[in-house]
């Protein structure tokens, strides 16, 4: 049996922000479908409310846009 090496990896702050944005996009989509979002809540507001204070300085419109484009393309490719 081959030896299994366990590598201790730590996410960078940017990787954590990307993960949070991706999760928030998926959650926002589900809440939108169910009609359970507060009135007039935008995706940007939703992401920023979900983000812990230490990640907020990393989250930018460009990063949100890049993640959104990637997630949207990945969903379209799976269809």
mmCIF file of the N, C-alpha and C atoms, coordinates in Angstrom:
data_MODEL
# 
_entry.id   MODEL 
# 
loop_
_atom_site.group_PDB 
_atom_site.id 
_atom_site.type_symbol 
_atom_site.label_atom_id 
_atom_site.label_alt_id 
_atom_site.label_comp_id 
_atom_site.label_asym_id 
_atom_site.label_entity_id 
_atom_site.label_seq_id 
_atom_site.pdbx_PDB_ins_code 
_atom_site.Cartn_x 
_atom_site.Cartn_y 
_atom_site.Cartn_z 
_atom_site.occupancy 
_atom_site.B_iso_or_equiv 
_atom_site.pdbx_formal_charge 
_atom_site.auth_seq_id 
_atom_site.auth_comp_id 
_atom_site.auth_asym_id 
_atom_site.auth_atom_id 
_atom_site.pdbx_PDB_model_num 
ATOM 1   N N  . UNK A 1 1  ? 0.843   -1.163 0.000   1.00 0.00 ? 1  UNK A N  1 
ATOM 2   C CA . UNK A 1 1  ? 0.000   0.000  0.000   1.00 0.00 ? 1  UNK A CA 1 
ATOM 3   C C  . UNK A 1 1  ? 0.905   1.248  0.000   1.00 0.00 ? 1  UNK A C  1 
ATOM 4   N N  . UNK A 1 2  ? 0.616   2.217  -0.891  1.00 0.00 ? 2  UNK A N  1 
ATOM 5   C CA . UNK A 1 2  ? 1.473   3.405  -0.941  1.00 0.00 ? 2  UNK A CA 1 
ATOM 6   C C  . UNK A 1 2  ? 1.306   4.256  0.310   1.00 0.00 ? 2  UNK A C  1 
ATOM 7   N N  . UNK A 1 3  ? 2.385   4.935  0.650   1.00 0.00 ? 3  UNK A N  1 
ATOM 8   C CA . UNK A 1 3  ? 2.358   5.815  1.813   1.00 0.00 ? 3  UNK A CA 1 
ATOM 9   C C  . UNK A 1 3  ? 1.538   7.066  1.499   1.00 0.00 ? 3  UNK A C  1 
ATOM 10  N N  . UNK A 1 4  ? 0.693   7.439  2.407   1.00 0.00 ? 4  UNK A N  1 
ATOM 11  C CA . UNK A 1 4  ? -0.127  8.642  2.248   1.00 0.00 ? 4  UNK A CA 1 
ATOM 12  C C  . UNK A 1 4  ? 0.534   9.754  3.040   1.00 0.00 ? 4  UNK A C  1 
ATOM 13  N N  . UNK A 1 5  ? 0.858   10.832 2.326   1.00 0.00 ? 5  UNK A N  1 
ATOM 14  C CA . UNK A 1 5  ? 1.461   11.980 2.997   1.00 0.00 ? 5  UNK A CA 1 
ATOM 15  C C  . UNK A 1 5  ? 0.384   13.021 3.243   1.00 0.00 ? 5  UNK A C  1 
ATOM 16  N N  . UNK A 1 6  ? 0.335   13.500 4.442   1.00 0.00 ? 6  UNK A N  1 
ATOM 17  C CA . UNK A 1 6  ? -0.620  14.543 4.803   1.00 0.00 ? 6  UNK A CA 1 
ATOM 18  C C  . UNK A 1 6  ? 0.127   15.872 4.768   1.00 0.00 ? 6  UNK A C  1 
ATOM 19  N N  . UNK A 1 7  ? -0.388  16.746 3.912   1.00 0.00 ? 7  UNK A N  1 
ATOM 20  C CA . UNK A 1 7  ? 0.223   18.057 3.785   1.00 0.00 ? 7  UNK A CA 1 
ATOM 21  C C  . UNK A 1 7  ? -0.673  19.059 4.485   1.00 0.00 ? 7  UNK A C  1 
ATOM 22  N N  . UNK A 1 8  ? -0.090  19.818 5.378   1.00 0.00 ? 8  UNK A N  1 
ATOM 23  C CA . UNK A 1 8  ? -0.843  20.827 6.103   1.00 0.00 ? 8  UNK A CA 1 
ATOM 24  C C  . UNK A 1 8  ? -0.854  22.106 5.277   1.00 0.00 ? 8  UNK A C  1 
ATOM 25  N N  . UNK A 1 9  ? -1.998  22.401 4.656   1.00 0.00 ? 9  UNK A N  1 
ATOM 26  C CA . UNK A 1 9  ? -2.106  23.582 3.813   1.00 0.00 ? 9  UNK A CA 1 
ATOM 27  C C  . UNK A 1 9  ? -2.952  24.635 4.524   1.00 0.00 ? 9  UNK A C  1 
ATOM 28  N N  . UNK A 1 10 ? -2.579  25.867 4.332   1.00 0.00 ? 10 UNK A N  1 
ATOM 29  C CA . UNK A 1 10 ? -3.305  26.981 4.913   1.00 0.00 ? 10 UNK A CA 1 
ATOM 30  C C  . UNK A 1 10 ? -3.755  27.876 3.773   1.00 0.00 ? 10 UNK A C  1 
ATOM 31  N N  . UNK A 1 11 ? -5.024  28.246 3.786   1.00 0.00 ? 11 UNK A N  1 
ATOM 32  C CA . UNK A 1 11 ? -5.538  29.136 2.754   1.00 0.00 ? 11 UNK A CA 1 
ATOM 33  C C  . UNK A 1 11 ? -5.040  30.555 2.985   1.00 0.00 ? 11 UNK A C  1 
ATOM 34  N N  . UNK A 1 12 ? -4.759  31.245 1.885   1.00 0.00 ? 12 UNK A N  1 
ATOM 35  C CA . UNK A 1 12 ? -4.417  32.661 1.995   1.00 0.00 ? 12 UNK A CA 1 
ATOM 36  C C  . UNK A 1 12 ? -5.708  33.443 2.247   1.00 0.00 ? 12 UNK A C  1 
ATOM 37  N N  . UNK A 1 13 ? -5.554  34.698 2.642   1.00 0.00 ? 13 UNK A N  1 
ATOM 38  C CA . UNK A 1 13 ? -6.740  35.530 2.870   1.00 0.00 ? 13 UNK A CA 1 
ATOM 39  C C  . UNK A 1 13 ? -7.533  35.695 1.570   1.00 0.00 ? 13 UNK A C  1 
ATOM 40  N N  . UNK A 1 14 ? -6.849  35.810 0.437   1.00 0.00 ? 14 UNK A N  1 
ATOM 41  C CA . UNK A 1 14 ? -7.548  35.955 -0.843  1.00 0.00 ? 14 UNK A CA 1 
ATOM 42  C C  . UNK A 1 14 ? -8.314  34.675 -1.178  1.00 0.00 ? 14 UNK A C  1 
ATOM 43  N N  . UNK A 1 15 ? -7.728  33.525 -0.928  1.00 0.00 ? 15 UNK A N  1 
ATOM 44  C CA . UNK A 1 15 ? -8.420  32.258 -1.174  1.00 0.00 ? 15 UNK A CA 1 
ATOM 45  C C  . UNK A 1 15 ? -9.657  32.132 -0.284  1.00 0.00 ? 15 UNK A C  1 
ATOM 46  N N  . UNK A 1 16 ? -9.540  32.577 0.948   1.00 0.00 ? 16 UNK A N  1 
ATOM 47  C CA . UNK A 1 16 ? -10.696 32.563 1.850   1.00 0.00 ? 16 UNK A CA 1 
ATOM 48  C C  . UNK A 1 16 ? -11.790 33.483 1.317   1.00 0.00 ? 16 UNK A C  1 
ATOM 49  N N  . UNK A 1 17 ? -11.411 34.652 0.830   1.00 0.00 ? 17 UNK A N  1 
ATOM 50  C CA . UNK A 1 17 ? -12.385 35.606 0.278   1.00 0.00 ? 17 UNK A CA 1 
ATOM 51  C C  . UNK A 1 17 ? -13.067 35.026 -0.954  1.00 0.00 ? 17 UNK A C  1 
ATOM 52  N N  . UNK A 1 18 ? -12.303 34.372 -1.807  1.00 0.00 ? 18 UNK A N  1 
ATOM 53  C CA . UNK A 1 18 ? -12.868 33.753 -3.011  1.00 0.00 ? 18 UNK A CA 1 
ATOM 54  C C  . UNK A 1 18 ? -13.862 32.668 -2.628  1.00 0.00 ? 18 UNK A C  1 
ATOM 55  N N  . UNK A 1 19 ? -13.511 31.860 -1.653  1.00 0.00 ? 19 UNK A N  1 
ATOM 56  C CA . UNK A 1 19 ? -14.416 30.808 -1.179  1.00 0.00 ? 19 UNK A CA 1 
ATOM 57  C C  . UNK A 1 19 ? -15.699 31.399 -0.617  1.00 0.00 ? 19 UNK A C  1 
ATOM 58  N N  . UNK A 1 20 ? -15.569 32.446 0.181   1.00 0.00 ? 20 UNK A N  1 
ATOM 59  C CA . UNK A 1 20 ? -16.735 33.102 0.766   1.00 0.00 ? 20 UNK A CA 1 
ATOM 60  C C  . UNK A 1 20 ? -17.630 33.687 -0.328  1.00 0.00 ? 20 UNK A C  1 
ATOM 61  N N  . UNK A 1 21 ? -17.033 34.361 -1.308  1.00 0.00 ? 21 UNK A N  1 
ATOM 62  C CA . UNK A 1 21 ? -17.806 34.962 -2.403  1.00 0.00 ? 21 UNK A CA 1 
ATOM 63  C C  . UNK A 1 21 ? -18.542 33.881 -3.185  1.00 0.00 ? 21 UNK A C  1 
ATOM 64  N N  . UNK A 1 22 ? -17.863 32.808 -3.502  1.00 0.00 ? 22 UNK A N  1 
ATOM 65  C CA . UNK A 1 22 ? -18.488 31.708 -4.236  1.00 0.00 ? 22 UNK A CA 1 
ATOM 66  C C  . UNK A 1 22 ? -19.671 31.122 -3.466  1.00 0.00 ? 22 UNK A C  1 
ATOM 67  N N  . UNK A 1 23 ? -19.475 30.901 -2.180  1.00 0.00 ? 23 UNK A N  1 
ATOM 68  C CA . UNK A 1 23 ? -20.550 30.378 -1.330  1.00 0.00 ? 23 UNK A CA 1 
ATOM 69  C C  . UNK A 1 23 ? -21.716 31.349 -1.248  1.00 0.00 ? 23 UNK A C  1 
ATOM 70  N N  . UNK A 1 24 ? -21.403 32.637 -1.120  1.00 0.00 ? 24 UNK A N  1 
ATOM 71  C CA . UNK A 1 24 ? -22.452 33.650 -1.018  1.00 0.00 ? 24 UNK A CA 1 
ATOM 72  C C  . UNK A 1 24 ? -23.256 33.746 -2.317  1.00 0.00 ? 24 UNK A C  1 
ATOM 73  N N  . UNK A 1 25 ? -22.586 33.607 -3.460  1.00 0.00 ? 25 UNK A N  1 
ATOM 74  C CA . UNK A 1 25 ? -23.289 33.633 -4.745  1.00 0.00 ? 25 UNK A CA 1 
ATOM 75  C C  . UNK A 1 25 ? -24.275 32.468 -4.823  1.00 0.00 ? 25 UNK A C  1 
ATOM 76  N N  . UNK A 1 26 ? -23.828 31.284 -4.423  1.00 0.00 ? 26 UNK A N  1 
ATOM 77  C CA . UNK A 1 26 ? -24.702 30.111 -4.444  1.00 0.00 ? 26 UNK A CA 1 
ATOM 78  C C  . UNK A 1 26 ? -25.875 30.286 -3.478  1.00 0.00 ? 26 UNK A C  1 
ATOM 79  N N  . UNK A 1 27 ? -25.599 30.782 -2.283  1.00 0.00 ? 27 UNK A N  1 
ATOM 80  C CA . UNK A 1 27 ? -26.657 30.994 -1.289  1.00 0.00 ? 27 UNK A CA 1 
ATOM 81  C C  . UNK A 1 27 ? -27.646 32.051 -1.758  1.00 0.00 ? 27 UNK A C  1 
ATOM 82  N N  . UNK A 1 28 ? -27.133 33.133 -2.314  1.00 0.00 ? 28 UNK A N  1 
ATOM 83  C CA . UNK A 1 28 ? -27.988 34.213 -2.812  1.00 0.00 ? 28 UNK A CA 1 
ATOM 84  C C  . UNK A 1 28 ? -28.932 33.675 -3.881  1.00 0.00 ? 28 UNK A C  1 
ATOM 85  N N  . UNK A 1 29 ? -28.403 32.845 -4.758  1.00 0.00 ? 29 UNK A N  1 
ATOM 86  C CA . UNK A 1 29 ? -29.214 32.248 -5.813  1.00 0.00 ? 29 UNK A CA 1 
ATOM 87  C C  . UNK A 1 29 ? -30.342 31.393 -5.228  1.00 0.00 ? 29 UNK A C  1 
ATOM 88  N N  . UNK A 1 30 ? -30.003 30.584 -4.235  1.00 0.00 ? 30 UNK A N  1 
ATOM 89  C CA . UNK A 1 30 ? -31.020 29.726 -3.598  1.00 0.00 ? 30 UNK A CA 1 
ATOM 90  C C  . UNK A 1 30 ? -32.073 30.552 -2.875  1.00 0.00 ? 30 UNK A C  1 
ATOM 91  N N  . UNK A 1 31 ? -31.637 31.556 -2.122  1.00 0.00 ? 31 UNK A N  1 
ATOM 92  C CA . UNK A 1 31 ? -32.585 32.412 -1.404  1.00 0.00 ? 31 UNK A CA 1 
ATOM 93  C C  . UNK A 1 31 ? -33.470 33.188 -2.373  1.00 0.00 ? 31 UNK A C  1 
ATOM 94  N N  . UNK A 1 32 ? -32.897 33.596 -3.506  1.00 0.00 ? 32 UNK A N  1 
ATOM 95  C CA . UNK A 1 32 ? -33.682 34.311 -4.520  1.00 0.00 ? 32 UNK A CA 1 
ATOM 96  C C  . UNK A 1 32 ? -34.765 33.409 -5.086  1.00 0.00 ? 32 UNK A C  1 
ATOM 97  N N  . UNK A 1 33 ? -34.407 32.160 -5.393  1.00 0.00 ? 33 UNK A N  1 
ATOM 98  C CA . UNK A 1 33 ? -35.377 31.199 -5.931  1.00 0.00 ? 33 UNK A CA 1 
ATOM 99  C C  . UNK A 1 33 ? -36.512 30.951 -4.944  1.00 0.00 ? 33 UNK A C  1 
ATOM 100 N N  . UNK A 1 34 ? -36.193 30.911 -3.653  1.00 0.00 ? 34 UNK A N  1 
ATOM 101 C CA . UNK A 1 34 ? -37.206 30.660 -2.619  1.00 0.00 ? 34 UNK A CA 1 
ATOM 102 C C  . UNK A 1 34 ? -37.986 31.925 -2.248  1.00 0.00 ? 34 UNK A C  1 
ATOM 103 N N  . UNK A 1 35 ? -37.498 33.081 -2.716  1.00 0.00 ? 35 UNK A N  1 
ATOM 104 C CA . UNK A 1 35 ? -38.149 34.338 -2.361  1.00 0.00 ? 35 UNK A CA 1 
ATOM 105 C C  . UNK A 1 35 ? -37.963 34.704 -0.907  1.00 0.00 ? 35 UNK A C  1 
ATOM 106 N N  . UNK A 1 36 ? -36.861 34.284 -0.312  1.00 0.00 ? 36 UNK A N  1 
ATOM 107 C CA . UNK A 1 36 ? -36.673 34.521 1.115   1.00 0.00 ? 36 UNK A CA 1 
ATOM 108 C C  . UNK A 1 36 ? -35.569 35.536 1.443   1.00 0.00 ? 36 UNK A C  1 
ATOM 109 N N  . UNK A 1 37 ? -35.230 36.373 0.489   1.00 0.00 ? 37 UNK A N  1 
ATOM 110 C CA . UNK A 1 37 ? -34.260 37.437 0.743   1.00 0.00 ? 37 UNK A CA 1 
ATOM 111 C C  . UNK A 1 37 ? -34.979 38.678 1.246   1.00 0.00 ? 37 UNK A C  1 
ATOM 112 N N  . UNK A 1 38 ? -34.312 39.449 2.097   1.00 0.00 ? 38 UNK A N  1 
ATOM 113 C CA . UNK A 1 38 ? -34.913 40.730 2.483   1.00 0.00 ? 38 UNK A CA 1 
ATOM 114 C C  . UNK A 1 38 ? -35.101 41.593 1.225   1.00 0.00 ? 38 UNK A C  1 
ATOM 115 N N  . UNK A 1 39 ? -36.111 42.426 1.253   1.00 0.00 ? 39 UNK A N  1 
ATOM 116 C CA . UNK A 1 39 ? -36.444 43.254 0.100   1.00 0.00 ? 39 UNK A CA 1 
ATOM 117 C C  . UNK A 1 39 ? -35.271 44.146 -0.306  1.00 0.00 ? 39 UNK A C  1 
ATOM 118 N N  . UNK A 1 40 ? -35.031 44.226 -1.585  1.00 0.00 ? 40 UNK A N  1 
ATOM 119 C CA . UNK A 1 40 ? -33.999 45.085 -2.190  1.00 0.00 ? 40 UNK A CA 1 
ATOM 120 C C  . UNK A 1 40 ? -32.580 44.757 -1.742  1.00 0.00 ? 40 UNK A C  1 
ATOM 121 N N  . UNK A 1 41 ? -32.302 43.524 -1.391  1.00 0.00 ? 41 UNK A N  1 
ATOM 122 C CA . UNK A 1 41 ? -30.936 43.147 -1.035  1.00 0.00 ? 41 UNK A CA 1 
ATOM 123 C C  . UNK A 1 41 ? -30.208 42.710 -2.305  1.00 0.00 ? 41 UNK A C  1 
ATOM 124 N N  . UNK A 1 42 ? -29.128 43.398 -2.590  1.00 0.00 ? 42 UNK A N  1 
ATOM 125 C CA . UNK A 1 42 ? -28.344 43.063 -3.774  1.00 0.00 ? 42 UNK A CA 1 
ATOM 126 C C  . UNK A 1 42 ? -27.345 41.957 -3.449  1.00 0.00 ? 42 UNK A C  1 
ATOM 127 N N  . UNK A 1 43 ? -26.791 41.369 -4.488  1.00 0.00 ? 43 UNK A N  1 
ATOM 128 C CA . UNK A 1 43 ? -25.771 40.338 -4.304  1.00 0.00 ? 43 UNK A CA 1 
ATOM 129 C C  . UNK A 1 43 ? -24.570 40.913 -3.555  1.00 0.00 ? 43 UNK A C  1 
ATOM 130 N N  . UNK A 1 44 ? -24.196 42.134 -3.897  1.00 0.00 ? 44 UNK A N  1 
ATOM 131 C CA . UNK A 1 44 ? -23.053 42.766 -3.238  1.00 0.00 ? 44 UNK A CA 1 
ATOM 132 C C  . UNK A 1 44 ? -23.323 42.928 -1.736  1.00 0.00 ? 44 UNK A C  1 
ATOM 133 N N  . UNK A 1 45 ? -24.494 43.429 -1.395  1.00 0.00 ? 45 UNK A N  1 
ATOM 134 C CA . UNK A 1 45 ? -24.869 43.570 0.024   1.00 0.00 ? 45 UNK A CA 1 
ATOM 135 C C  . UNK A 1 45 ? -24.826 42.216 0.733   1.00 0.00 ? 45 UNK A C  1 
ATOM 136 N N  . UNK A 1 46 ? -25.350 41.200 0.061   1.00 0.00 ? 46 UNK A N  1 
ATOM 137 C CA . UNK A 1 46 ? -25.393 39.851 0.631   1.00 0.00 ? 46 UNK A CA 1 
ATOM 138 C C  . UNK A 1 46 ? -23.975 39.349 0.914   1.00 0.00 ? 46 UNK A C  1 
ATOM 139 N N  . UNK A 1 47 ? -23.083 39.530 -0.045  1.00 0.00 ? 47 UNK A N  1 
ATOM 140 C CA . UNK A 1 47 ? -21.694 39.084 0.127   1.00 0.00 ? 47 UNK A CA 1 
ATOM 141 C C  . UNK A 1 47 ? -21.039 39.824 1.283   1.00 0.00 ? 47 UNK A C  1 
ATOM 142 N N  . UNK A 1 48 ? -21.211 41.139 1.326   1.00 0.00 ? 48 UNK A N  1 
ATOM 143 C CA . UNK A 1 48 ? -20.569 41.917 2.383   1.00 0.00 ? 48 UNK A CA 1 
ATOM 144 C C  . UNK A 1 48 ? -21.130 41.609 3.762   1.00 0.00 ? 48 UNK A C  1 
ATOM 145 N N  . UNK A 1 49 ? -22.419 41.286 3.850   1.00 0.00 ? 49 UNK A N  1 
ATOM 146 C CA . UNK A 1 49 ? -22.995 40.902 5.152   1.00 0.00 ? 49 UNK A CA 1 
ATOM 147 C C  . UNK A 1 49 ? -22.469 39.540 5.601   1.00 0.00 ? 49 UNK A C  1 
ATOM 148 N N  . UNK A 1 50 ? -22.144 38.674 4.636   1.00 0.00 ? 50 UNK A N  1 
ATOM 149 C CA . UNK A 1 50 ? -21.636 37.340 4.971   1.00 0.00 ? 50 UNK A CA 1 
ATOM 150 C C  . UNK A 1 50 ? -20.149 37.358 5.318   1.00 0.00 ? 50 UNK A C  1 
ATOM 151 N N  . UNK A 1 51 ? -19.448 38.400 4.907   1.00 0.00 ? 51 UNK A N  1 
ATOM 152 C CA . UNK A 1 51 ? -17.996 38.446 5.082   1.00 0.00 ? 51 UNK A CA 1 
ATOM 153 C C  . UNK A 1 51 ? -17.602 38.882 6.486   1.00 0.00 ? 51 UNK A C  1 
ATOM 154 N N  . UNK A 1 52 ? -16.664 38.159 7.086   1.00 0.00 ? 52 UNK A N  1 
ATOM 155 C CA . UNK A 1 52 ? -16.131 38.623 8.367   1.00 0.00 ? 52 UNK A CA 1 
ATOM 156 C C  . UNK A 1 52 ? -15.295 39.890 8.142   1.00 0.00 ? 52 UNK A C  1 
ATOM 157 N N  . UNK A 1 53 ? -15.183 40.707 9.151   1.00 0.00 ? 53 UNK A N  1 
ATOM 158 C CA . UNK A 1 53 ? -14.489 41.990 9.041   1.00 0.00 ? 53 UNK A CA 1 
ATOM 159 C C  . UNK A 1 53 ? -13.063 41.858 8.491   1.00 0.00 ? 53 UNK A C  1 
ATOM 160 N N  . UNK A 1 54 ? -12.367 40.793 8.854   1.00 0.00 ? 54 UNK A N  1 
ATOM 161 C CA . UNK A 1 54 ? -10.974 40.664 8.417   1.00 0.00 ? 54 UNK A CA 1 
ATOM 162 C C  . UNK A 1 54 ? -10.842 40.398 6.915   1.00 0.00 ? 54 UNK A C  1 
ATOM 163 N N  . UNK A 1 55 ? -11.909 39.933 6.260   1.00 0.00 ? 55 UNK A N  1 
ATOM 164 C CA . UNK A 1 55 ? -11.856 39.683 4.816   1.00 0.00 ? 55 UNK A CA 1 
ATOM 165 C C  . UNK A 1 55 ? -12.415 40.841 3.989   1.00 0.00 ? 55 UNK A C  1 
ATOM 166 N N  . UNK A 1 56 ? -13.152 41.729 4.595   1.00 0.00 ? 56 UNK A N  1 
ATOM 167 C CA . UNK A 1 56 ? -13.777 42.830 3.847   1.00 0.00 ? 56 UNK A CA 1 
ATOM 168 C C  . UNK A 1 56 ? -12.784 43.692 3.077   1.00 0.00 ? 56 UNK A C  1 
ATOM 169 N N  . UNK A 1 57 ? -11.590 43.978 3.614   1.00 0.00 ? 57 UNK A N  1 
ATOM 170 C CA . UNK A 1 57 ? -10.645 44.787 2.829   1.00 0.00 ? 57 UNK A CA 1 
ATOM 171 C C  . UNK A 1 57 ? -10.159 44.092 1.553   1.00 0.00 ? 57 UNK A C  1 
ATOM 172 N N  . UNK A 1 58 ? -10.229 42.784 1.507   1.00 0.00 ? 58 UNK A N  1 
ATOM 173 C CA . UNK A 1 58 ? -9.764  42.024 0.345   1.00 0.00 ? 58 UNK A CA 1 
ATOM 174 C C  . UNK A 1 58 ? -10.837 41.954 -0.735  1.00 0.00 ? 58 UNK A C  1 
ATOM 175 N N  . UNK A 1 59 ? -12.085 41.992 -0.323  1.00 0.00 ? 59 UNK A N  1 
ATOM 176 C CA . UNK A 1 59 ? -13.202 41.844 -1.259  1.00 0.00 ? 59 UNK A CA 1 
ATOM 177 C C  . UNK A 1 59 ? -13.400 43.144 -2.027  1.00 0.00 ? 59 UNK A C  1 
ATOM 178 N N  . UNK A 1 60 ? -13.315 43.028 -3.337  1.00 0.00 ? 60 UNK A N  1 
ATOM 179 C CA . UNK A 1 60 ? -13.500 44.186 -4.215  1.00 0.00 ? 60 UNK A CA 1 
ATOM 180 C C  . UNK A 1 60 ? -14.529 43.830 -5.287  1.00 0.00 ? 60 UNK A C  1 
ATOM 181 N N  . UNK A 1 61 ? -14.998 44.840 -5.977  1.00 0.00 ? 61 UNK A N  1 
ATOM 182 C CA . UNK A 1 61 ? -15.938 44.596 -7.079  1.00 0.00 ? 61 UNK A CA 1 
ATOM 183 C C  . UNK A 1 61 ? -15.279 43.743 -8.156  1.00 0.00 ? 61 UNK A C  1 
ATOM 184 N N  . UNK A 1 62 ? -14.008 43.983 -8.421  1.00 0.00 ? 62 UNK A N  1 
ATOM 185 C CA . UNK A 1 62 ? -13.297 43.187 -9.431  1.00 0.00 ? 62 UNK A CA 1 
ATOM 186 C C  . UNK A 1 62 ? -13.228 41.715 -9.023  1.00 0.00 ? 62 UNK A C  1 
ATOM 187 N N  . UNK A 1 63 ? -12.956 41.452 -7.748  1.00 0.00 ? 63 UNK A N  1 
ATOM 188 C CA . UNK A 1 63 ? -12.877 40.065 -7.279  1.00 0.00 ? 63 UNK A CA 1 
ATOM 189 C C  . UNK A 1 63 ? -14.252 39.402 -7.335  1.00 0.00 ? 63 UNK A C  1 
ATOM 190 N N  . UNK A 1 64 ? -15.272 40.111 -6.896  1.00 0.00 ? 64 UNK A N  1 
ATOM 191 C CA . UNK A 1 64 ? -16.634 39.564 -6.951  1.00 0.00 ? 64 UNK A CA 1 
ATOM 192 C C  . UNK A 1 64 ? -17.013 39.272 -8.400  1.00 0.00 ? 64 UNK A C  1 
ATOM 193 N N  . UNK A 1 65 ? -16.710 40.198 -9.297  1.00 0.00 ? 65 UNK A N  1 
ATOM 194 C CA . UNK A 1 65 ? -17.029 40.025 -10.714 1.00 0.00 ? 65 UNK A CA 1 
ATOM 195 C C  . UNK A 1 65 ? -16.294 38.827 -11.306 1.00 0.00 ? 65 UNK A C  1 
ATOM 196 N N  . UNK A 1 66 ? -15.020 38.686 -10.969 1.00 0.00 ? 66 UNK A N  1 
ATOM 197 C CA . UNK A 1 66 ? -14.229 37.570 -11.484 1.00 0.00 ? 66 UNK A CA 1 
ATOM 198 C C  . UNK A 1 66 ? -14.785 36.228 -10.997 1.00 0.00 ? 66 UNK A C  1 
ATOM 199 N N  . UNK A 1 67 ? -15.109 36.145 -9.713  1.00 0.00 ? 67 UNK A N  1 
ATOM 200 C CA . UNK A 1 67 ? -15.659 34.901 -9.156  1.00 0.00 ? 67 UNK A CA 1 
ATOM 201 C C  . UNK A 1 67 ? -17.031 34.627 -9.774  1.00 0.00 ? 67 UNK A C  1 
ATOM 202 N N  . UNK A 1 68 ? -17.860 35.665 -9.897  1.00 0.00 ? 68 UNK A N  1 
ATOM 203 C CA . UNK A 1 68 ? -19.194 35.500 -10.477 1.00 0.00 ? 68 UNK A CA 1 
ATOM 204 C C  . UNK A 1 68 ? -19.104 34.972 -11.908 1.00 0.00 ? 68 UNK A C  1 
ATOM 205 N N  . UNK A 1 69 ? -18.203 35.539 -12.702 1.00 0.00 ? 69 UNK A N  1 
ATOM 206 C CA . UNK A 1 69 ? -18.027 35.074 -14.088 1.00 0.00 ? 69 UNK A CA 1 
ATOM 207 C C  . UNK A 1 69 ? -17.599 33.612 -14.126 1.00 0.00 ? 69 UNK A C  1 
ATOM 208 N N  . UNK A 1 70 ? -16.662 33.248 -13.254 1.00 0.00 ? 70 UNK A N  1 
ATOM 209 C CA . UNK A 1 70 ? -16.179 31.873 -13.225 1.00 0.00 ? 70 UNK A CA 1 
ATOM 210 C C  . UNK A 1 70 ? -17.273 30.898 -12.802 1.00 0.00 ? 70 UNK A C  1 
ATOM 211 N N  . UNK A 1 71 ? -17.987 31.244 -11.733 1.00 0.00 ? 71 UNK A N  1 
ATOM 212 C CA . UNK A 1 71 ? -19.058 30.374 -11.236 1.00 0.00 ? 71 UNK A CA 1 
ATOM 213 C C  . UNK A 1 71 ? -20.167 30.239 -12.290 1.00 0.00 ? 71 UNK A C  1 
ATOM 214 N N  . UNK A 1 72 ? -20.525 31.346 -12.929 1.00 0.00 ? 72 UNK A N  1 
ATOM 215 C CA . UNK A 1 72 ? -21.567 31.313 -13.959 1.00 0.00 ? 72 UNK A CA 1 
ATOM 216 C C  . UNK A 1 72 ? -21.144 30.449 -15.134 1.00 0.00 ? 72 UNK A C  1 
ATOM 217 N N  . UNK A 1 73 ? -19.902 30.582 -15.559 1.00 0.00 ? 73 UNK A N  1 
ATOM 218 C CA . UNK A 1 73 ? -19.403 29.794 -16.685 1.00 0.00 ? 73 UNK A CA 1 
ATOM 219 C C  . UNK A 1 73 ? -19.358 28.311 -16.324 1.00 0.00 ? 73 UNK A C  1 
ATOM 220 N N  . UNK A 1 74 ? -18.907 28.013 -15.112 1.00 0.00 ? 74 UNK A N  1 
ATOM 221 C CA . UNK A 1 74 ? -18.846 26.620 -14.664 1.00 0.00 ? 74 UNK A CA 1 
ATOM 222 C C  . UNK A 1 74 ? -20.229 25.985 -14.630 1.00 0.00 ? 74 UNK A C  1 
ATOM 223 N N  . UNK A 1 75 ? -21.238 26.734 -14.193 1.00 0.00 ? 75 UNK A N  1 
ATOM 224 C CA . UNK A 1 75 ? -22.622 26.212 -14.157 1.00 0.00 ? 75 UNK A CA 1 
ATOM 225 C C  . UNK A 1 75 ? -23.142 25.978 -15.570 1.00 0.00 ? 75 UNK A C  1 
ATOM 226 N N  . UNK A 1 76 ? -22.805 26.887 -16.490 1.00 0.00 ? 76 UNK A N  1 
ATOM 227 C CA . UNK A 1 76 ? -23.251 26.758 -17.875 1.00 0.00 ? 76 UNK A CA 1 
ATOM 228 C C  . UNK A 1 76 ? -22.584 25.561 -18.550 1.00 0.00 ? 76 UNK A C  1 
ATOM 229 N N  . UNK A 1 77 ? -21.302 25.320 -18.234 1.00 0.00 ? 77 UNK A N  1 
ATOM 230 C CA . UNK A 1 77 ? -20.578 24.195 -18.811 1.00 0.00 ? 77 UNK A CA 1 
ATOM 231 C C  . UNK A 1 77 ? -21.125 22.859 -18.311 1.00 0.00 ? 77 UNK A C  1 
ATOM 232 N N  . UNK A 1 78 ? -21.686 22.841 -17.106 1.00 0.00 ? 78 UNK A N  1 
ATOM 233 C CA . UNK A 1 78 ? -22.257 21.612 -16.538 1.00 0.00 ? 78 UNK A CA 1 
ATOM 234 C C  . UNK A 1 78 ? -23.617 21.274 -17.117 1.00 0.00 ? 78 UNK A C  1 
ATOM 235 N N  . UNK A 1 79 ? -24.286 22.253 -17.728 1.00 0.00 ? 79 UNK A N  1 
ATOM 236 C CA . UNK A 1 79 ? -25.634 22.041 -18.252 1.00 0.00 ? 79 UNK A CA 1 
ATOM 237 C C  . UNK A 1 79 ? -25.645 21.186 -19.479 1.00 0.00 ? 79 UNK A C  1 
# 
